[in-house]
Amino acid sequence: MTTKEINELAAWTAREIRNTVLQEGRTFDAPGEDILCEYVRSCLVSQNRGDKISAELCAKLATELFNRRQHETQTQTEVMNAIVIFGAKFPAFVEEEQRARDAEAARIAATLPAIKV
């Protein structure tokens, strides 16, 4: 993914999570959305770099970010809950996506003719 694609996906994800929280009748301010966006972006950048995405990595990123930026939002509980939920689900999502890509690559490789060198 390019930096632009990562930024767009992170912004879209944060906006959708914020909208979901607001639909449930809870509050989620704009600075909280920005914090969540930065968290999603950092997870996507780590994935893009080829880092092993794990619950521990997501927790480390969340802790660093939230310790640095928690004073910016008035909805700390909602923001932290969103970060924790996203961080808990992201490693499984990445693993499933990689599994699907590997299966697709194997399917394509099986249909290609052998090349003599």
DOTIKOL-754337 format. One record per atom (N, C-alpha, C): atom name; x, y, z. Coordinates in Angstrom, 2 decimals, always signed. Atoms other than C-alpha are relative to their C-alpha. Last residue first. Example, Ala and Ser with C-alpha at 12.3 -4.5 7.8 and 13.67 -1.06 7.14 Angstrom:
! residues 2
(pt 'N' (-0.82 -1.19 -0.06));
(pt 'CA' (+13.67 -1.06 +7.14));
(pt 'C' (-0.77 +1.09 +0.73));
(pt 'N' (+0.89 -1.19 +0.00));
(pt 'CA' (+12.30 -4.50 +7.80));
(pt 'C' (+0.90 +1.20 +0.00));
//
This chain:
! residues 117
(pt 'N' (-1.10 -0.96 -0.11));
(pt 'CA' (+15.56 -22.62 -17.48));
(pt 'C' (+1.23 -0.53 -0.67));
(pt 'N' (-1.30 +0.67 +0.03));
(pt 'CA' (+12.40 -24.43 -18.44));
(pt 'C' (+1.08 +1.07 +0.02));
(pt 'N' (-0.96 -0.72 +0.82));
(pt 'CA' (+9.21 -22.75 -17.32));
(pt 'C' (+1.33 -0.73 +0.08));
(pt 'N' (-1.37 +0.05 -0.51));
(pt 'CA' (+6.32 -24.85 -16.06));
(pt 'C' (+0.92 +0.73 -0.97));
(pt 'N' (-0.85 +1.06 +0.52));
(pt 'CA' (+2.89 -23.75 -17.21));
(pt 'C' (+1.41 +0.09 +0.59));
(pt 'N' (-1.04 -0.49 +0.91));
(pt 'CA' (+0.80 -21.60 -14.91));
(pt 'C' (+0.84 -1.16 -0.52));
(pt 'N' (+0.53 -0.07 +1.36));
(pt 'CA' (-2.38 -23.11 -13.47));
(pt 'C' (+1.05 +0.48 -1.00));
(pt 'N' (+0.35 +1.34 +0.46));
(pt 'CA' (-0.83 -24.30 -10.20));
(pt 'C' (-0.49 +0.02 -1.44));
(pt 'N' (-1.23 +0.72 +0.31));
(pt 'CA' (+0.87 -20.94 -9.66));
(pt 'C' (-0.29 -1.39 -0.55));
(pt 'N' (-0.55 -0.55 +1.24));
(pt 'CA' (-2.49 -19.17 -9.88));
(pt 'C' (+1.26 -0.76 -0.42));
(pt 'N' (+0.94 +0.34 +1.08));
(pt 'CA' (-4.06 -21.43 -7.26));
(pt 'C' (+0.53 +0.49 -1.35));
(pt 'N' (-0.18 +1.43 +0.27));
(pt 'CA' (-1.01 -21.15 -5.00));
(pt 'C' (-0.90 -0.45 -1.14));
(pt 'N' (-1.29 +0.16 +0.67));
(pt 'CA' (-1.09 -17.36 -5.28));
(pt 'C' (+0.26 -1.46 -0.35));
(pt 'N' (+0.14 -0.52 +1.35));
(pt 'CA' (-4.82 -17.32 -4.45));
(pt 'C' (+1.30 -0.16 -0.78));
(pt 'N' (+0.82 +0.97 +0.72));
(pt 'CA' (-4.25 -19.55 -1.42));
(pt 'C' (-0.19 +0.44 -1.45));
(pt 'N' (-0.82 +1.19 +0.24));
(pt 'CA' (-1.39 -17.33 -0.24));
(pt 'C' (-0.77 -1.05 -0.79));
(pt 'N' (-0.97 -0.34 +1.04));
(pt 'CA' (-3.51 -14.20 -0.65));
(pt 'C' (+0.87 -1.20 -0.35));
(pt 'N' (+0.74 -0.09 +1.26));
(pt 'CA' (-6.39 -15.78 +1.32));
(pt 'C' (+0.95 +0.33 -1.15));
(pt 'N' (+0.38 +1.36 +0.37));
(pt 'CA' (-4.03 -16.84 +4.12));
(pt 'C' (-0.73 +0.00 -1.34));
(pt 'N' (-1.21 +0.64 +0.50));
(pt 'CA' (-2.53 -13.37 +4.19));
(pt 'C' (-0.29 -1.42 -0.45));
(pt 'N' (-0.31 -0.59 +1.30));
(pt 'CA' (-5.99 -11.81 +4.50));
(pt 'C' (+1.23 -0.65 -0.61));
(pt 'N' (+0.99 +0.52 +0.95));
(pt 'CA' (-6.88 -14.23 +7.31));
(pt 'C' (+0.25 +0.54 -1.40));
(pt 'N' (-0.31 +1.41 +0.23));
(pt 'CA' (-3.67 -13.41 +9.20));
(pt 'C' (-0.95 -0.61 -1.04));
(pt 'N' (-1.22 +0.05 +0.82));
(pt 'CA' (-4.22 -9.67 +8.80));
(pt 'C' (+0.34 -1.45 -0.34));
(pt 'N' (+0.34 -0.49 +1.33));
(pt 'CA' (-7.80 -9.96 +10.09));
(pt 'C' (+1.20 -0.11 -0.94));
(pt 'N' (+0.75 +1.08 +0.64));
(pt 'CA' (-6.70 -12.10 +13.04));
(pt 'C' (-0.39 +0.39 -1.43));
(pt 'N' (-0.90 +1.12 +0.33));
(pt 'CA' (-4.05 -9.52 +13.95));
(pt 'C' (-0.71 -1.15 -0.71));
(pt 'N' (-0.88 -0.25 +1.14));
(pt 'CA' (-6.57 -6.63 +13.60));
(pt 'C' (+0.95 -1.15 -0.31));
(pt 'N' (+0.49 +0.64 +1.22));
(pt 'CA' (-9.29 -7.97 +15.90));
(pt 'C' (+0.98 +0.11 -1.17));
(pt 'N' (+0.25 +1.41 -0.25));
(pt 'CA' (-7.73 -7.29 +19.30));
(pt 'C' (-0.40 -0.73 -1.28));
(pt 'N' (-1.27 +0.70 -0.20));
(pt 'CA' (-6.18 -4.01 +18.21));
(pt 'C' (-0.18 -1.49 +0.24));
(pt 'N' (-0.67 +0.07 +1.30));
(pt 'CA' (-9.52 -2.77 +16.86));
(pt 'C' (+1.28 -0.81 +0.12));
(pt 'N' (+0.77 +0.92 +0.85));
(pt 'CA' (-11.25 -3.67 +20.12));
(pt 'C' (+0.65 -0.15 -1.36));
(pt 'N' (-0.17 +1.36 -0.51));
(pt 'CA' (-8.52 -2.08 +22.25));
(pt 'C' (-0.74 -1.00 -0.89));
(pt 'N' (-1.37 +0.43 +0.30));
(pt 'CA' (-8.43 +1.09 +20.14));
(pt 'C' (+0.21 -1.46 +0.44));
(pt 'N' (-0.08 +0.19 +1.45));
(pt 'CA' (-12.21 +1.46 +20.24));
(pt 'C' (+1.38 -0.51 -0.39));
(pt 'N' (+0.77 +1.20 +0.33));
(pt 'CA' (-12.26 +0.94 +24.02));
(pt 'C' (+0.09 -0.31 -1.49));
(pt 'N' (-0.80 +1.16 -0.42));
(pt 'CA' (-9.44 +3.47 +24.43));
(pt 'C' (-0.73 -1.30 -0.30));
(pt 'N' (-1.14 +0.11 +0.91));
(pt 'CA' (-11.35 +6.04 +22.39));
(pt 'C' (+0.83 -1.23 +0.36));
(pt 'N' (+0.48 +0.49 +1.29));
(pt 'CA' (-14.59 +5.42 +24.27));
(pt 'C' (+1.14 -0.20 -0.98));
(pt 'N' (+0.49 +1.37 -0.17));
(pt 'CA' (-12.88 +5.73 +27.65));
(pt 'C' (-0.44 -0.58 -1.33));
(pt 'N' (-1.10 +0.95 -0.13));
(pt 'CA' (-10.86 +8.81 +26.69));
(pt 'C' (-0.48 -1.45 +0.07));
(pt 'N' (+0.67 +1.30 +0.03));
(pt 'CA' (-13.81 +10.85 +25.49));
(pt 'C' (+1.03 -1.13 +0.06));
(pt 'N' (+0.87 +0.03 -1.17));
(pt 'CA' (-12.56 +14.34 +26.43));
(pt 'C' (-0.72 -1.35 +0.11));
(pt 'N' (+1.40 +0.35 +0.17));
(pt 'CA' (-9.65 +14.03 +24.04));
(pt 'C' (-0.75 +0.04 +1.32));
(pt 'N' (+0.63 -0.76 +1.08));
(pt 'CA' (-6.24 +15.68 +23.76));
(pt 'C' (-1.50 -0.24 -0.12));
(pt 'N' (+0.46 -1.29 -0.51));
(pt 'CA' (-4.91 +14.52 +27.15));
(pt 'C' (-0.75 +0.82 -1.05));
(pt 'N' (+1.27 +0.13 -0.72));
(pt 'CA' (-4.76 +10.93 +25.90));
(pt 'C' (-0.56 +1.33 +0.50));
(pt 'N' (+1.06 -0.88 +0.50));
(pt 'CA' (-2.12 +11.78 +23.26));
(pt 'C' (-1.30 -0.02 +0.80));
(pt 'N' (-0.45 -1.27 +0.57));
(pt 'CA' (+1.26 +10.46 +24.42));
(pt 'C' (-1.15 +0.96 -0.30));
(pt 'N' (-0.75 -0.73 -1.03));
(pt 'CA' (+0.08 +7.72 +26.75));
(pt 'C' (+0.42 +1.38 -0.49));
(pt 'N' (+0.96 -0.53 -0.96));
(pt 'CA' (-2.53 +6.70 +24.16));
(pt 'C' (+0.71 +0.76 +1.13));
(pt 'N' (+0.82 -1.08 +0.55));
(pt 'CA' (+0.00 +6.40 +21.37));
(pt 'C' (-0.89 +0.61 +1.07));
(pt 'N' (-0.85 -1.15 +0.34));
(pt 'CA' (+2.60 +4.40 +23.28));
(pt 'C' (-0.84 +1.19 -0.47));
(pt 'N' (-0.51 -0.58 -1.23));
(pt 'CA' (+0.01 +2.12 +24.85));
(pt 'C' (+0.83 +1.24 -0.27));
(pt 'N' (+1.10 -0.68 -0.69));
(pt 'CA' (-1.82 +1.50 +21.59));
(pt 'C' (+0.49 +0.70 +1.26));
(pt 'N' (+0.31 -1.21 +0.75));
(pt 'CA' (+1.39 +0.70 +19.69));
(pt 'C' (-1.10 +0.81 +0.69));
(pt 'N' (-1.13 -0.92 -0.17));
(pt 'CA' (+2.46 -1.75 +22.41));
(pt 'C' (-0.28 +1.32 -0.73));
(pt 'N' (+0.09 -0.55 -1.36));
(pt 'CA' (-0.99 -3.37 +22.47));
(pt 'C' (+1.11 +1.00 +0.25));
(pt 'N' (+1.13 -0.94 -0.02));
(pt 'CA' (-0.95 -3.78 +18.68));
(pt 'C' (-0.15 +0.64 +1.38));
(pt 'N' (-0.40 -1.19 +0.75));
(pt 'CA' (+2.52 -5.34 +18.84));
(pt 'C' (-1.11 +1.05 +0.02));
(pt 'N' (-1.00 -0.72 -0.78));
(pt 'CA' (+1.46 -7.71 +21.61));
(pt 'C' (+0.44 +1.28 -0.70));
(pt 'N' (+0.72 -0.73 -1.05));
(pt 'CA' (-1.73 -8.74 +19.81));
(pt 'C' (+0.99 +0.84 +0.82));
(pt 'N' (+0.44 +0.83 -1.11));
(pt 'CA' (+0.39 -9.69 +16.84));
(pt 'C' (-0.75 +0.87 +1.00));
(pt 'N' (+1.10 -0.65 -0.69));
(pt 'CA' (+1.25 -8.30 +13.43));
(pt 'C' (-0.52 -0.97 +1.06));
(pt 'N' (+0.93 +1.03 -0.44));
(pt 'CA' (+4.65 -9.62 +12.38));
(pt 'C' (-1.08 +0.68 +0.85));
(pt 'N' (-0.09 +0.40 -1.40));
(pt 'CA' (+6.28 -6.62 +10.72));
(pt 'C' (-1.02 -1.10 +0.29));
(pt 'N' (-0.27 +1.42 -0.10));
(pt 'CA' (+6.30 -6.60 +6.92));
(pt 'C' (+0.18 -0.48 +1.42));
(pt 'N' (-1.45 +0.20 -0.13));
(pt 'CA' (+6.66 -2.87 +6.50));
(pt 'C' (+0.37 -1.47 +0.09));
(pt 'N' (-0.59 -0.31 +1.31));
(pt 'CA' (+3.06 -2.71 +5.22));
(pt 'C' (+1.52 -0.21 +0.01));
(pt 'N' (+0.33 +1.11 +0.90));
(pt 'CA' (+1.80 -4.43 +8.38));
(pt 'C' (+0.70 +0.19 -1.35));
(pt 'N' (-0.74 +1.17 -0.49));
(pt 'CA' (+3.62 -1.92 +10.56));
(pt 'C' (-0.24 -1.20 -0.90));
(pt 'N' (-1.39 -0.21 +0.39));
(pt 'CA' (+2.26 +0.92 +8.43));
(pt 'C' (+0.85 -1.18 +0.45));
(pt 'N' (-0.12 +0.26 +1.44));
(pt 'CA' (-1.25 -0.48 +8.78));
(pt 'C' (+1.43 +0.19 -0.49));
(pt 'N' (+0.16 +1.44 +0.21));
(pt 'CA' (-0.96 -0.67 +12.57));
(pt 'C' (+0.18 -0.35 -1.47));
(pt 'N' (-1.23 +0.64 -0.47));
(pt 'CA' (+0.45 +2.87 +12.74));
(pt 'C' (-0.07 -1.51 -0.15));
(pt 'N' (-1.08 -0.28 +0.94));
(pt 'CA' (-2.39 +4.16 +10.54));
(pt 'C' (+1.29 -0.71 +0.44));
(pt 'N' (+0.26 +0.86 +1.15));
(pt 'CA' (-5.01 +2.48 +12.73));
(pt 'C' (+1.13 +0.16 -1.02));
(pt 'N' (-0.23 +1.37 -0.42));
(pt 'CA' (-3.48 +4.16 +15.77));
(pt 'C' (-0.18 -0.97 -1.17));
(pt 'N' (-1.45 +0.19 -0.10));
(pt 'CA' (-3.25 +7.54 +14.07));
(pt 'C' (+0.34 -1.43 +0.41));
(pt 'N' (-0.55 +0.01 +1.37));
(pt 'CA' (-6.89 +7.29 +13.03));
(pt 'C' (+1.50 -0.23 +0.03));
(pt 'N' (+0.32 +1.31 +0.55));
(pt 'CA' (-7.90 +6.38 +16.60));
(pt 'C' (+0.56 -0.14 -1.41));
(pt 'N' (-0.86 +0.95 -0.73));
(pt 'CA' (-6.12 +9.47 +17.90));
(pt 'C' (-0.21 -1.40 -0.55));
(pt 'N' (-1.35 -0.21 +0.50));
(pt 'CA' (-7.82 +11.61 +15.22));
(pt 'C' (+0.99 -0.97 +0.66));
(pt 'N' (-0.04 +0.60 +1.34));
(pt 'CA' (-11.21 +10.14 +16.09));
(pt 'C' (+1.40 +0.12 -0.59));
(pt 'N' (-0.03 +1.45 -0.21));
(pt 'CA' (-10.56 +10.99 +19.73));
(pt 'C' (+0.04 -0.74 -1.32));
(pt 'N' (-1.38 +0.37 -0.35));
(pt 'CA' (-9.70 +14.54 +18.71));
(pt 'C' (+0.15 -1.50 +0.26));
(pt 'N' (-0.89 -0.05 +1.17));
(pt 'CA' (-13.06 +14.67 +16.90));
(pt 'C' (+1.46 -0.29 +0.35));
(pt 'N' (-0.33 -1.31 +0.58));
(pt 'CA' (-15.10 +13.63 +19.95));
(pt 'C' (+0.99 -0.11 -1.16));
(pt 'N' (-1.32 +0.28 +0.59));
(pt 'CA' (-16.74 +10.29 +20.68));
(pt 'C' (+0.39 +1.27 -0.73));
(pt 'N' (-0.71 -1.14 +0.57));
(pt 'CA' (-19.90 +10.31 +22.78));
(pt 'C' (+1.38 -0.43 -0.49));
(pt 'N' (-1.14 -0.42 -0.82));
(pt 'CA' (-22.21 +7.35 +23.33));
(pt 'C' (+0.70 +1.16 -0.70));
(pt 'N' (+0.38 -0.99 -0.99));
(pt 'CA' (-25.68 +6.88 +21.89));
(pt 'C' (+1.11 +0.44 +0.92));
(pt 'N' (+0.36 +0.72 -1.22));
(pt 'CA' (-24.98 +3.62 +20.05));
(pt 'C' (-0.35 +0.96 +1.13));
(pt 'N' (+1.31 +0.60 +0.22));
(pt 'CA' (-25.06 +5.57 +16.80));
(pt 'C' (-0.48 -0.76 +1.22));
(pt 'N' (+1.00 -1.06 -0.12));
(pt 'CA' (-22.16 +7.69 +18.11));
(pt 'C' (-1.42 -0.56 -0.20));
(pt 'N' (+0.09 -0.35 -1.42));
(pt 'CA' (-20.02 +4.58 +18.64));
(pt 'C' (-1.08 +1.07 +0.22));
(pt 'N' (+0.63 +1.13 -0.68));
(pt 'CA' (-20.78 +3.37 +15.12));
(pt 'C' (-0.18 +0.30 +1.48));
(pt 'N' (+1.42 -0.03 +0.32));
(pt 'CA' (-20.00 +6.78 +13.65));
(pt 'C' (-0.76 -1.12 +0.69));
(pt 'N' (+0.61 -1.11 -0.74));
(pt 'CA' (-16.66 +6.84 +15.49));
(pt 'C' (-1.50 +0.06 -0.26));
(pt 'N' (+0.07 +0.42 -1.40));
(pt 'CA' (-15.78 +3.38 +14.16));
(pt 'C' (-0.66 +1.09 +0.83));
(pt 'N' (+1.05 +1.02 -0.12));
(pt 'CA' (-16.67 +4.47 +10.62));
(pt 'C' (-0.15 -0.48 +1.45));
(pt 'N' (+1.30 -0.67 +0.16));
(pt 'CA' (-14.63 +7.68 +10.91));
(pt 'C' (-1.14 -1.00 +0.18));
(pt 'N' (+0.25 -0.77 -1.22));
(pt 'CA' (-11.61 +5.79 +12.28));
(pt 'C' (-1.37 +0.67 -0.06));
(pt 'N' (+0.25 +0.94 -1.10));
(pt 'CA' (-11.79 +3.25 +9.45));
(pt 'C' (-0.34 +0.74 +1.29));
(pt 'N' (+1.31 +0.60 +0.22));
(pt 'CA' (-12.13 +5.94 +6.76));
(pt 'C' (-0.37 -0.93 +1.16));
(pt 'N' (+1.01 -1.03 -0.24));
(pt 'CA' (-9.21 +7.93 +8.15));
(pt 'C' (-1.40 -0.58 -0.15));
(pt 'N' (+0.01 -0.29 -1.44));
(pt 'CA' (-7.01 +4.82 +8.38));
(pt 'C' (-1.08 +1.03 +0.34));
(pt 'N' (+0.62 +1.14 -0.67));
(pt 'CA' (-7.95 +3.73 +4.85));
(pt 'C' (-0.10 +0.24 +1.51));
(pt 'N' (+1.43 +0.01 +0.33));
(pt 'CA' (-7.20 +7.18 +3.44));
(pt 'C' (-0.73 -1.12 +0.72));
(pt 'N' (+0.64 -1.14 -0.65));
(pt 'CA' (-3.86 +7.43 +5.27));
(pt 'C' (-1.50 +0.03 -0.26));
(pt 'N' (+0.02 +0.27 -1.45));
(pt 'CA' (-2.81 +3.93 +4.20));
(pt 'C' (-0.73 +1.11 +0.73));
(pt 'N' (+1.02 +1.02 -0.23));
(pt 'CA' (-3.80 +4.61 +0.59));
(pt 'C' (-0.12 -0.33 +1.48));
(pt 'N' (+1.31 -0.62 +0.23));
(pt 'CA' (-1.81 +7.86 +0.57));
(pt 'C' (-1.12 -1.00 +0.27));
(pt 'N' (+0.29 -0.84 -1.16));
(pt 'CA' (+1.22 +6.18 +2.11));
(pt 'C' (-1.38 +0.63 -0.12));
(pt 'N' (-0.73 -1.26 -0.02));
(pt 'CA' (+1.12 +3.54 -0.61));
(pt 'C' (-0.38 +0.77 +1.26));
(pt 'N' (+0.84 -1.18 +0.00));
(pt 'CA' (+0.00 +0.00 +0.00));
(pt 'C' (+0.89 +1.24 +0.00));
//
